[in-house]
């Protein structure tokens, strides 16, 4: 008999709703009665849910709405593929099933750890109380012993096409499920990672096409080399702060092709960057409209490199700071604005002053003098920038690894603008 029934009662309450006309104590009493009569706990749970839901319709999620690390997930979907697999759990062999689930919004991998769940390819199923994890950068649905899977009428869901979606790198920001991309390998290296206590080789690097670049992780040795043009069918996309990362393993089809792919290095309009919430190794241009507080000569903690104020680090307390120089900018190109962080060497280049000169100014005139210098040299200047753009709830910020002031030919710009206006009239 099950000793701790609280998790089952939690599931029942979650599925029938806390506003159901039944007390938790009554649910537990009836649940334990079922167990005393030898009814399996999963069957007892399903019976009580059916009894106390009062015909209330269960709300099923779309696969595109599913996020990592969720519990009590209810889905209506079709089994696209299902495969058996032998694994070891605590040293003992165990048979599990894995595959793909699909609905009209896309497909998602699943793994069934429950011995009581039976699935066949093409089944339309109602799934209750599943949970999700993130595996190799992809959201995955998991079935445990408390998950209920019920086969329903086929017409509850249309046939699901799980053909990988043809994409360009720029499309990965809106792609869901498997993708089909033709890209050029820009760099690749091998590294060793720990997977469930076992060492495994993976291959990581950068790839690109005419619309942009992305990072990739290959969980199989496809013999990829720098300069190869390959077609990857069956990869998945994940993101880290807006930077796209393509993940694929031995279930993907990866083949070298003779097609030439030119990787784009053209500046990206800032509104596109903001829409995508980031990008890998992007080039942008815009006008500096703000030099923010915290720019100029600063001091960092020698241990963690965090900014210190009044000789104190938030983590390490009183420390002797190490001097540094940076610029925190807001750049706008007329379509949108982004934040930009420029490190010491690039800031020196932009303002035409060395770190030592800025340190002396700060020592003699105070830190505000260096900030004023940055504002005098950079405000209203047009700059060309290159680096990784990261997105979060506060907006998009580019971490510059190349930066320069763009010298504009005002006469030429005015002439081109006049010609453009005349052409439109």
N, C-alpha and C positions, 0 to 999 in steps of 0.2 A: 504494500500500500504506500501511496505517496505521503511522506511525512509533512513536507512543507507545501501547502496548497495555495499560499498567498499569491504566488506568481500567476497561477491559473485564474484565481478570482480577479486579479488585476486585469488579465486579458478579457475576461467576461465583461467586467465593468466598462472597459475601454470600448468593446464592440457593441454593447447595448446602450451605452451612454449613461452618464451619471444621473440624468434626469428620469431614468426608468423607474417605474413604480415598484421597486423591490429594494430591500435593505441588503447591505453587504453580508450581514450575519445570516440572513435567510439563504442567500446564494451559497455561502460556505456550508451551511447545514445540508442543503440539497446535494451539493457536490460530494460531500463526504458520504452521504447515503448511497449515491451511485457507486462510489468506490467500494463500500462495504458489500455491495451486491456483485462485485467483480467487474464492473464496467470500466474499460480503459479510460484514463483521465482525458485524453483528447476527445473521445466520443462523448464523455460527460459534459465537457466544455461546449461542444457543438450543440448538444441537446438543450442545455440551459440558455445558450445564446438564442436559439430558435424560439424557446418558450417565452423568454422575457423581452424579446425585441419588439413584440407587439406589431409585427408587420412593418416595422420601420425599415426603410430602404438603406442598405449599407452604402456608404459613399466610397467609390473606387477611385484611386488615383490614376492619372495618366503617367506613363513611363517617363515622359519628359520632365515631370514634376518631382521625380524621386531624387533624393539627395543622400550623401553618405551618412552612416551612423544614425539611421532612423529605426524606430521599432514600431510595432503594431501597424505595419503597412498592409493596406488592402488594395488588391489589383484585380482588374478584369483584363485578361490578355490571352494570347494564343501561344502555344508551345511551338516555336519555330524549329528548334533542334533540341535533341536530348541524347546524351551519351553516358554510358557507365564508366566508372573509373575506380581502380583499387588504390586506396591510400592507407597509411598507417596512422592510427590515432592512439596515443600513449603506448606505442609499440605493438599494437594489435591491428591486424589487417581489417579494413572496413570498406564496403562498397558504397560509393556515393554516385550521384548523377549530376551532370552539368550540361549547360546548353544555353539557348537564347530564348527569351520571351519577347513578344512583340505586340504592339497595338498601332493605332493610326498615327501615333506621334514618333514611333521609332522602335528600336530594339535595345535590349539590355541583357547582359550575361546573368545566369543564375547558377546556384549550386544547391542541391538538396542533400542535407545531412540526415534527413528523416528516413527511417527504414519502412515506414508505413505509407509513404506517398508514392503513388504510381502515376507516371506521366507517359504520354505517347505523342509523337510528332503530329502537329495539326490540331491537338485538343484545344478547345476554348475552356478556360478554367477561371473560377473565382478563387482568389488566394487571400486568406485572412491571416493576420498576425505574422507576416514575414518580417524580416529585418534586413538592413542594408549595411554594407561595408564598402570600403574603397580598396581595390586590389590592382596593383600596377597602374595606378592613375585612373582606373575606370570604376564607376559605381556598379556594384553587383548586388543582386537580390539573393538572400539566403533563406532556405526553409529549415527550420528546426523541428524538434519533436512537438512543439506547441503550435506549429503552423498547420492550418487547415487548407486543403486544396480540393475543390469540388468541380467536377466536369459539368459543363452546362451546354445548352443548345448551341450548335454551330453558328446559327444566324445572329447570336448576340454580338458577334464581332466580325467584321469583314476580313477577308483573306489579307494576311500581312505580307508585304514585300520586304524582304530583308536584304535586297541587293544593296551593296555599299554605294553610298552617295558620291558621285563624281564631284571633286572639290579642287579649288585652288587654296593656297595657304591662307589667303585673306578670308576664305569662306569658313575656315575651321572655327571661327568665333561663334558661328551660328549653327554648326553641324551637330547632329545628334546621332548616335549609333555608329555603325561602321562607315568608313570613308574610303574613297578611291582617289589617290593622288599620284601625279607624275612629277618627280622632284629631282633636284641635283644634290648629291651628298657634298656638303661643304667641308666637313671634318667628321672624323669618327675615332673613337678610342674604346678600349676594352677596360672594364673594371669588374671587381668582385663584390657581390652584395650578399647579405645574410637573409635567407628566406626560410622562416620557420626552423632556424637552427642549422640550416644547411647552406654551404657556400655555393653560389651560382654566378656564372659569368653573364654579364649583360654588355651591350654595345650601345654607347651613347654618343651623341654628336649634334650637329646642326645640318639642316637641309633647307632648301629654298626653291622658289620659282619666281616668275615675273611679278608676282603680287606680294612677296614678302618672304620671311624666314620663320622657322620654327625649330625647337629642340626636338630630339627624338630619343626613344629608348627601345632597342630591339632585344627581346628576351630569347633570341635564337641567333645563331651565327649564320647570317645570310651572305657572308664574305663581302661585306660592303667596303668600298674603298673611296677615298676622297676623289671627287671628279665624276664618279659614276652617276648616270641618270637612271633612276629606277621607278617602276610603277608599283605602288603599295596598295593592295586591295584587301581590305579587312582590318585596317588600323582603327584605333580609337583616339579621340582627342581629350586631353585634360588641360587644365590651366593652372598656372601659378601666378597670382596677381596680374592676370591679363596676358601673360606670355603663353602662347600655344605650345603644347608638347604632344607629339604624336607617339603613341605606344602601339607596338605590334609584336606578335609572337609566332610560333610555328603554325598557328591556325590561319595566319594571313598568307596571301600569295604575293611574293616579292620577286620581281623579275627585272633584269637589266634591259633597257631599251636603247635604240640607236638615236632616238629623238634628241635634238639639242634644246636645252633649257637655259635661258638667260635669267640670272637672278637679279631682281630689281634692287637698285640702290637709289632710286628717285625719292625726293622728299615726299612725305606723306602729309596730306592736309590734316591740320590738328583736329578738326571735327571727326575725321575718320578714326584717329587715334583714341579720341575720347569715347566714341561709340564702341570701339573694340575693347576699351578699358586697359589697353596696353599693347606691347609689341616687342619683338626681339630684334635688336640691332637695326633700329629704324633711323631714318634721316628726316629732319624737319627744319623748317625755317620760320622765323617770326620776329616780331619786334618786342624788345624788353619793355614791359609796361610797369614793372615793379621790381625793386630789389628789396627783399624782405629782411625784417629784423633777424638777427642770427647770422647774417652775412658778415664777411670781413675777417679780422683776426680773432680767432677763438682759441680756447684751450680744451684739451681732451684728457680723459683719464688715461694714465699710462697702462692700466690693466685691461680695461674693456673698451677703450676708445670712445666712450660716451662723452658728450659735451658736459663740461663742468661749469658751475657758477659759484662765484665767491670761494673758489678753492675746494669745492665739495662735489663729489660724485654721488649720484643717487644710490649706487650699489656699494661703492667702496669707501664712502665717507670722505674725510679730509685726505687729499692727495696733492702732490706737486704736479700741476698740469703741464702737458706737452703742447706747445704752440702749433697751430694749424691755420690754414687760410681756405676760405670757401666762399661761394656765391650761391644764394638761394633766390632764384628768379621766378617771375611769372612772364611767360612769353605768349604772345597772341599773334595769329596770322590773319585775323579778320573773320575767321570761321569759328574759332574757339580758342580758349586759353588753357595752358597746362603749367604745372610747376616744373622747375628745372633745378637740379642740384649739380653744381660744378665744383670739382675738387681743386686741390692746391695748385698743381702745375698748370691746369687750364685757366684758372683764375688769374695766375701770373701773366699768362699770355694775353688774356682778354683786356686786362687793365694796364699792361706795360710796366708793372712793378714786381720786383722779386719779393719772395716771402720775407727775407731779411729786412728789406726796406719797409714793408708793412709792419713788421714787428717793431722796428725803430719808431715808426709813426705812432703806433699804439702805445709804446712806452713813454714817448714824449708828450703826446697830445690826447691820448686816450683811445679806446676802441672805437668810439663814435666817429673819430676822424677817418679811420679806414673805411667805415661804412659810408661816410659822405663821399670818399674818393670813388668807391665802387659805383655809387649812384651818379656821380658826375661823369664817369667814363662809360657807363652802360645804359642808363635810361634813354629810351627812344632809339637805341641802336638796333639795327637788324642783325640777327645772328643766325648762323647755320650750325646745327647741332646733330650729334649722332650718339646713340646709346640705347640702352634697354629702358622701355617705358613700363612702369608698374602702376596698376590700378587698384584702388581700394575704395572704402566708403567715403573717403575725403577727396577723391578725384584721381587724376592721372599725373604721375610725376616721372620725368625723364632723368635718369642717372647718366650724365654726359661722360663720354669717353673721348669725344672730340668736339671742339667748339671754336668758332672764330667769328669775328665781326665781318659782316658782308659789306663791302664798299659799293654803294649804289651810285650809278650814273643817273643823276636826277633828270638831266636833259633827255637821256635815252628812255628812261621810264615814262616821262611825260609824253614823248613822241609816240611810244608804243600804245599808251593809254588813249591818246587822241585818235590814232589809227583804228583802234579797236572800236571806239565809240562811233567813228564815222562809218565803219563797216556795218554796225548794227542799225544805223539810222536809215 
